[in-house]
Amino acid sequence: MTQIDKKKCFAELGKFLRQFSLDQNTRDEAVLHNDLYFDAFVDLIHLSQSHNGWFTPEQVYFAVQSWAEGLQEDQLNQWLSRYDLANVKPKTVGLILAGNIPLVGFHDFLSVLISGHNVLVKTSSNDQHLIKFLAKYLISVNPEMEKAITFTDGKLENFDAVIATGSNNTARYFEFYFKDKPSIIRKNRNSVAVLTGKETQEELVRLGEDIFRYFGLGCRNVSKLFVPKDYDFQPFFQAIYEYKDVIFYEKYSNNYDYNKAVFLMSNFKLLDNEFLTLKEDSSYASPISSVFYEYYEEIDALKNRLENESEQIQCIVSKDVIENSIPFGQTQKPQLWDYADNVDTLQFLSQI
């Protein structure tokens, strides 16, 4: 298959995905193979929570809509125009995927295939079904895709390069096990927001999206706030009240109760609004239902710190305070060229 053929397949997948939203699933008769896949995908979306309790229909629909927007021909063309993939010799690239949020490994899956390689996928036990369904749809669009896609339940074997995502602990294992192969090994990262106290109510509401989308489970979720001395948290709490219903979800509520109890038993001082706790802490990785915060005095000193600790940070959100930061509310809406850990996946795949 040529890259053009594969791009057409993914563009067709994008058309398929654009039929599905939380408000309404709308069948488009012009979309290929709806007779086989439309109702089955609706069923899968609503079954996803039984496979992974965090994958509520709302969160899965959000992920699906994000990919529906990304898999448009103009988006694919803009992304691919930056690379020369004409001389890529097809190799087998192993993927070890995470499963913390729906379809979190799909970008790697897309990148391997569209760059001209074959993909060998080991899914996370927490997200086994969605990506396999989308792979079946791609194969229905063009049966030649089947030659390029393999899923495995066992250990990876017979591959030429690997992209593996996991925790800091599993990354050490990956680095040892794959030391003789070209690889991208991803570790734990977290996202932060830098506030000045001059943010509007609307901007703080959008910051709530960065915190609560996917219940805070993604590396692009804001888990740490940097605020100026004497920062008034009242406007922040007023803004994020819009997300109060998150506490009615049992898994989130259980985490809130547990983590709050642990903090209080340790005599930590907390700010609390009954569905989110704020704790002053120098760490980046806060537990579910909690966000850490830290005061800063000089913005230049903070910029230097964030640069020095960049390997721990996935995204920085601010109102143009930090260079190349992301606007409020946009962390979970990355473009195709927004690479995890700032490692250019297509550049890597073009050189193996």
C-alpha positions, 0 to 999 in steps of 0.5 A, a space after each residue: 500500500 502507498 502512503 496515499 492509500 493509507 491516508 485515505 483509509 484513515 480519512 475514511 475512519 475519520 468520517 466514520 468517527 464523526 458520526 458519534 457524539 455524546 449528544 447524538 449518534 447520527 448515521 451518515 449514509 455516505 460513510 463506508 460500511 456503516 451496515 457492519 460497524 455503526 451499531 456495533 461501535 455504539 454498543 462498544 462505546 457503552 460497553 467500554 465502562 464494563 471493560 474499564 470503569 474509568 471509560 464512561 460514555 462521556 469520556 469515550 465520546 470525547 476521545 472519539 470526537 478528538 480523533 474524528 477532528 484529527 483524521 481529516 484529510 487537511 489535518 493529515 496533509 498538514 502533518 505529513 507535509 513536514 516529512 520525507 517518507 518516500 524512501 522508508 523501507 517497511 519494518 515491523 514496529 512493536 507498540 506497547 500501549 498505555 491504557 489510562 485514557 481511551 485510545 491513548 495509544 492510537 497516535 503511535 498506531 497511526 504514526 507507524 502505519 502512515 509512515 510506511 511500516 507494519 505495526 505489532 501491537 500489545 494493548 494495555 489490559 485497560 484498553 483492549 477493545 477500542 483500538 482493535 475495533 478501529 483496526 477492523 474498520 480500517 481493514 474493511 476500508 482496504 483489506 491490504 491494511 490487514 498485512 500491516 496490522 498485528 495484535 499480540 497478547 504475548 510478549 513482543 517478538 520479531 520486530 525491528 523497533 519499539 515504542 513503549 509507554 509505561 511508568 518510570 518503573 516499567 521504563 527501566 525494564 523497557 530500556 533494558 529489554 529493548 536496549 538493542 533495538 531503536 526505541 522510544 521509551 515513555 515515562 511518567 509525565 505530568 502537566 502544570 498550569 502557571 497562573 498570575 491571578 489575572 485570569 478571567 472567569 472563563 479562562 479558569 473554567 477552561 482550566 477545569 477542563 484541563 484538570 477534570 477531563 478523563 478524571 485527571 488520569 492523562 499525562 496532559 491533565 493539569 496536576 500542579 498549579 504554580 501561583 504567585 504569593 498571596 494568590 486568591 484561590 476563591 475565583 478558581 474554586 468558583 470557576 471549577 464549580 461547573 465540574 462538581 458532578 464529577 463527585 457523583 461518579 463512584 470511582 472518582 468519589 472513592 479516590 476523593 474520600 481516600 486521598 482526602 483522608 490520607 492527607 488529613 491523617 498526615 496533618 497536611 493543610 488542604 484547600 477543599 471544595 468537596 470534590 477537589 483538594 488542593 495541597 501545597 506540594 513541590 511534586 508534580 504528580 498529584 493523586 486523583 481528585 487532588 491538585 498540588 500547588 506551589 507559590 512562585 516569587 519571580 516568573 523568570 526563576 520559575 521559567 528556569 525551573 520548568 526548563 530544567 525539569 522539562 523531562 517531568 512535564 508534558 504540558 504547560 498551560 498559561 496565558 502567554 506567561 510561559 513561551 510555547 505554553 498551551 491555552 486554557 482548556 486545550 491540553 486534551 485537544 492535541 494536534 497530530 504534530 503535538 508529540 508526547 514527551 516532545 519526541 517526534 515520532 514520525 522523525 524517529 520512524 523515518 530513520 529506523 
